[in-house]
Amino acid sequence: MNKKILIISSEHTGHGHKSIAESLQEKVGENEQTEIHVVDGFALGGSALLNIGKSYGPITRYSAQLWNAIWHVSAMNSYVIDKVVENLIKDDFMVLLDEVKPDVILSIHPNFNGSVINILRKERIQIPFGTLIADLVNIYPLWCDPRADFILSPTKEAKGKCLEYGVPKEKIHVVGFPVRERFLGHQRKPFEMKSELNFLMMSGGEGVGDMNAIAENLLNHFDCTVTIIAGRNETLKAELESSLKPRFDKRVDVLGFTKNIQDLMLAADIGIMRGSPNTMFEAVATNLPIIITGALPGQEKDNPLFAEKHLLGVYCQDNENLKSIIDQLLANDGEKLKMIMESQRKFINPQAAQDILNFVTSAEKAKLKSRKRRRTPLVLATRKSFKKFKRRKPLKKLIRRVG
């Protein structure tokens, strides 16, 4: 019998959650005994909660300080958020459980950890529940509900924050950050000095940051080409094209949301990006030296320092320093670039997605053994407890299934 994993993700709060889900789904093709069902947690809460999820892009794109305030206020009121989300998603979540009948539930978005645990406990449903943290250092309290059966952490730094929030040590497992298969397994040639550098600029799926000023700095000071990924921000794409193309012509290429980022990373000599966990680790997986020029306040605040600490890249806090930083990277035949590339190869765990999938599939067995020792049935909810919840919409339309 196939093991069914229900993943609670998000379609609209950045692209990182979707990328993590995809990295796990890819591994299911190698394991015919496992099924993955992915659902957008925000969609379970009807239009009210879905609109909150969709607001993430515009807020982070146009008002980083507003997002900073929201992040910190939410961090201080995690209990309230859990209760509100619980009330919004409960009916559809119970119907979802009845339709999918998962053996284990994995949340990869912080807004659905405490709320789902609340529902499972109140309805006396003993399905194993775990969290896969999608941030690196600045961990939201909502990630760290000590009632979870397990918490999978991408870094030791995130594990440390979980311990600060009171999660028992034995529940936290450092597994690395999962990256999609197409970013892995490439043999990049050692860096060699050449007459023209190729820079890749990107700032997350939402396209934020002063990309125009950074591109001008590069194009004015180096013999180079610059490829810019503006993400879903069509306004930014149009502005960059109208500003840069007339002056720099073929030296600059502005793209919107693209699915072949791995090819662009492999073709580039240096990546310049925001401190988004997903983007950073995809660059590391392709062995692309990175310069981090900023980060969203809140969950990304210390990611640039994380990259420097582990020699995965360098941090440029001021665009005025960009030229001197690149000069330092290129000095002595690119000595520092080569050091970064070597450090990246040692740091990345290319098996992270498989390790996570293996852990999650074994979690159901571990909890079953625990329940048997306590002589408690695995699922205590009856069919009546499911039938009392009425669905708002056909939930099958919300679920993406693999396996």
Buried (B, 14 or more C-beta within 10 A) or exposed (E): EEBBBBBBBBBBBBBBBBBBBBBBBBBBEEBEEBBBBBBBBBBBBBEEBBEBBBBBBEBBBEEBEEBBEBBEEBBEBBEEBBBBBBEBBBBBBBBBBBBBEBBBBBBBBBBBBBBBBBBBEEBEBBBBBBBBBBBBBBBBBBBBBEEBBBBBBBBEBBBEBBEEBEBEEEBBBEBBBBBBBBBBEEEEEEBEEEEEBBBBBBBBBBBBBEBBBBBBBBBEEBEBBBBBBBBBBEEBBEBBBEBBBEEBEEBBBBBBBEEEBBEBBBEBBBBBBBBBBBBBBBBBBBBBBBBBBBBBBBBBBBBBBBBEEBBBBBBBEEBEEBBEBBEBBBEEEBEBBBEBBEBBEEEBBBBBBBBBBBBBBBBBEBBBEBBEEEEEEBEEBEEEBBEEBEEEEEBEEBBBBBB
